[in-house]
Amino acid sequence: MEYALAMRDDGRSLDETEAQIRATLPDAHLLVIPRTLENLVKNGRAPKLAGHLTQMLNIRLAVSPEWKSGEIKVIKKGRGAKRIVANTMADCLDFLAEHPGASVRVLTTGAVEEQELVNQALAGQDCVDAGTGPIGCTIATHVGVDAIAISYCPRYQPAN
C-alpha cells in the first residue's frame, strides 16, 4: 500500500503504478510461522500427517504463499521457536543486506516470544520499520493463535 501511495505522490499514473507493483511482486516476501499446522490442516492447506508429525516432533515450519498459484509452500523448518525464527530471519537478513532501506513489517496473532526474537534479529539492520500489529482475521483463521508473519520488500525509489 505504501509503495502505491509513494508512486502516486511521485506523479505516476494508475497504469504505471500497477505495472511497477506487478514487476516488483517477485521481490515481495511474506513468511508465516504458525505455532501448529492445526488450522492449516482443518482448512485443507496442509495434510493431516504433516500436522501430526510436526506437533509430535516439535517441528515448526515457516510457510509462504506462492503468489501465482496461491499454494502454501514450506520455506524453512526448525525445532522450537528459536530455531525456526533464526532459520527464517537468515533469509530476511540476506535480503536486507542486498536491498538497503527495504521495508519490513511484522504481524502476529499473539506470538510474543517469536516477535521478540524477530525484533532482536532486526535490531541495527538498515531497513524501514513498516510497523507491527495483528494479523488480519482472515489470515489468522488459517494460521491460528500464536503465529507470526514477516513481510519484507524493497522500498519505492522515486524517479529523479
N, C-alpha and C positions, 0 to 999 in steps of 0.2 A: 504494500500500500504506500509506504513512504517513498519507495522507488518511483512509483507512478506519479505521486504528488510532486516530487522533485523534478521530474521530466515536464510536468505541466507548468511548474514555476519557471522552467528554463525555456518555455515557449514552444515545446513540442506539440504536434497535433495528436489527436487520439490515435490515428493510424500509426504514426511513428512510435508512440508510446507502446501500443500493443505489439508491434514488430520487435521493439527493443526488449520488452519483457519476455516474449517468446524466445528470443535469441539467448537471453541470459538464464532461462529456466534450467538448463543442464548444470549451471554453476550454483543453483539454489539447493541447499541441503536441509532435510528435515529428518532427524533421528529421534526415535521414541524408544524409551526404555520402560516397558511396563513391569510392575512388580511380579506379576504372574501372567501366564497366557490364558487364564480362565475366561476372560471376556472375549478374547480373540477366538478361542475355541467355540464359545457359545454363539458367536455371530458368524461362524463358518470361515473365518480368515486364517485359522491355524488348525492343524489336525489334532485330534484328541490325544494321540500317542505323544506328540511333541509337548503338549500341555502337561501330561502326567510325568514324563521324563524330566523336563526342566524343573518342575516343582520338587520331584523326588531327589534330584541330584544338586539342587540349589544352583542351577544354571540360569543366569539372566541373559536375555537377548536384547540387542539394540536392533530395531526394525525401522524400515524406511519404505514409504510408498514409491512405487515405480510410477513416474509422472504420466507416461503414455498409457500404460495398461491398467493402472490403479491397483496392481498387485502389491501385497506386503512382502518385502524381501528382508531376510535376516542379513544384517550387516556385520555385527560383532557378537561374540559370545564371551561370557566370563562367569566365574563363580563368585557370587556375592556382589554387593553394591560397589565396593571399592574397585574391584577388578573390572566390572563392566563399564563403570564411568571412566576409569583410566583408559581402557581399550577404545572406548567411543571418543573420548576427548583427544586421543592421539591424532585421529584423522582431522578433527576440528582445528587443532593447533597447527598441523601441517598446512591446512588451508589458509589459516590466518597468516602464516609465515609467507605464503605465496601471494596473498591479497591483503596487504597492509590497509588498515582502516575499514575492513569488512564489517558488516553488521551482524550482531549476534543477539538472539532472543531466547530466553529460557522460560518455558511454561511447565507447570506441574499440576498434578491432582493430589498434592499433599506430600510429595517425596522430599521431605526435609533433609535427610542425610545425603541423598543424591544431589540436591540443589547446592548444599554446602560444598560438596566435592567438586561440582562443576564451577562454582564461584572461585574456589581455590585454584583450579586449573586455568581459569581466565584471568586471574589477578596479574596485572602487569603486561598483559598482551596488548598489541596495537590493534584494537578493534573498537567499534562503536557499540555501546550497550543500547540495544533496541528495546530494552525493558524486560521485566519479568512479570509473570502473572499466572492466572489459572488457565488450564487447558479448557477449551470450549466444551460445552455439554455434549455435542455430537461425538467428538473425538474421545472425550472422557468415557462415554458409554462403551466405546470399542476397547479402550486400553485399561480401564478400571482405576481403582484407587491406588495412590502412591506411584504414579507413573511420572516420568519427566520427559520433556521434549526439548531438544536443542535445535534451533534453526539458525543457519548462517548462510550469507550470500555476499557477493561484492556490493559495494555502495555505488550509486549512480554518480558518474563523473560528468558534470556539465560541459557542453562544448564551449570552446573558447572563441 
